[in-house]
């Protein structure tokens, strides 16, 4: 039992003893002789006991003093998770597709409901596939950032399929392709350890970054796919990136009109994994 619990028990016993003796004149004498510090301690304990009783009655909170020392820290956390993360158990329990991407999947510059990820959820529902789509994409995300977020994300939303759409921002910043390959490979291995399949979406960058760098960047995705035996979409924006009518003014992000085509590029590689 912790020191706090021991003190609380002693104080409760002292309080009980004094109350039992309150009918006697000697009880008053005893109280009068108690040090001031002890009286203050007793008053504090009584107030704490009253607060505990009120909390238990009205909030349903279990006082930490009555929990084992090893469980006190996690008590509130477990309660919060139980209310927000538990899913109903039923015969129609849906599996999860997790999208780990950047602005191309986060719906940059468009209504998120018109994005390819939302369209994917609609297509799954229409085809009566029992899958929920969780979009964990963040604008500006890199492969390193996705890797850092992945363990927590998989813990919160255990996925059966993870669509990895990362790397574009790494290349636009002229990042190391060796590091990019390392991070993407680590993401795939984490998915595999969590019993999740991976669909890797390949990217290309404009040749103005240098033809050698641009070529090596695109090749990185196929190398990872072969080495780790994962499904690959060779180029996520195939037929879109070079069509100015489908691209926003920045020349990087597709318009809402391109989102259905983006889904059509992903679907043939995703469907066999369902």
Residue pairs with C-beta under 8 A, 6 or more apart in sequence:
1 9
1 69
2 65
2 69
4 64
4 65
5 65
5 66
7 45
8 45
8 48
8 49
8 65
11 41
11 42
11 45
12 45
12 49
14 42
15 42
15 45
15 46
18 27
18 30
18 31
21 27
21 30
31 39
52 63
52 65
55 61
55 63
56 62
56 63
62 75
64 72
64 75
67 75
85 156
87 93
92 130
93 130
94 130
94 131
94 132
95 130
95 131
95 132
95 160
95 161
96 131
96 132
96 133
96 134
96 157
96 158
96 159
96 160
96 161
97 120
97 124
97 131
97 132
97 133
97 134
97 159
97 160
97 161
97 162
97 163
98 134
98 136
98 153
98 154
98 157
98 159
98 161
98 162
98 163
98 196
99 105
99 117
99 133
99 134
99 135
99 136
99 137
99 162
99 163
99 165
100 136
100 137
100 146
100 149
100 150
100 153
100 162
100 163
100 164
100 165
100 166
100 187
101 135
101 136
101 137
101 141
101 146
101 163
101 164
101 165
101 166
101 201
102 137
102 138
102 139
102 140
102 141
102 142
102 165
102 166
102 168
102 169
103 137
103 138
103 139
103 140
103 141
103 253
104 137
104 165
104 168
104 236
104 237
104 253
104 254
104 262
105 115
105 116
105 117
105 135
105 137
105 163
105 165
106 112
106 115
106 135
106 137
106 138
106 139
107 114
107 115
107 117
107 118
108 139
108 253
109 248
109 250
109 253
109 255
110 255
110 256
110 259
111 256
112 118
114 256
114 259
115 256
115 259
116 259
116 260
116 262
116 263
116 266
117 133
117 135
117 137
119 259
119 260
119 263
120 133
120 263
120 266
120 267
120 270
121 132
121 133
123 263
123 267
124 131
124 133
129 274
131 160
131 161
131 274
134 157
134 159
136 149
136 153
136 157
137 165
138 145
140 169
141 166
141 169
142 166
142 169
142 170
142 173
142 175
142 183
143 166
143 167
143 170
143 179
143 180
143 183
143 184
143 187
144 170
144 179
144 183
146 164
146 166
146 183
146 187
147 183
147 186
147 187
147 190
150 187
150 190
150 191
151 190
154 162
154 190
154 191
154 194
154 196
158 194
158 196
159 191
159 194
159 196
160 195
160 196
160 197
161 196
161 197
161 198
161 199
161 270
161 273
161 274
162 187
162 191
162 196
162 197
162 198
162 199
163 198
163 199
163 201
163 266
163 270
164 184
164 187
164 188
164 191
164 198
164 199
164 200
164 201
165 201
165 236
166 183
166 184
166 187
167 180
167 184
167 203
167 217
167 220
167 221
168 203
168 205
170 179
170 180
171 177
171 180
171 203
171 205
171 209
171 213
171 214
171 217
172 205
172 209
172 252
174 209
174 213
177 213
177 216
177 217
177 220
180 217
180 220
181 220
181 223
181 224
184 200
184 220
184 221
184 224
185 224
185 227
185 228
187 198
188 198
188 200
188 224
188 228
188 230
189 228
191 197
191 198
192 198
197 230
197 231
197 273
198 230
198 231
199 230
199 231
199 232
199 233
199 266
199 269
199 270
199 273
200 221
200 224
200 225
200 230
200 231
200 232
200 233
201 232
201 233
201 236
201 266
202 218
202 221
202 222
202 232
202 233
202 234
202 235
202 236
203 217
203 218
203 221
203 235
203 236
203 237
204 214
204 217
204 218
204 235
204 237
204 241
205 213
205 214
205 217
205 218
206 214
207 214
209 217
218 235
221 232
221 234
222 232
222 234
224 230
224 232
225 231
225 232
231 269
231 270
231 272
231 273
232 269
233 265
233 266
233 269
235 265
236 262
236 265
236 266
237 254
237 262
237 265
238 265
239 261
239 265
240 246
240 247
240 254
240 258
240 261
240 262
241 247
241 254
243 258
244 251
245 257
246 254
246 255
246 257
246 258
246 261
247 253
247 254
247 255
247 258
248 254
248 255
254 262
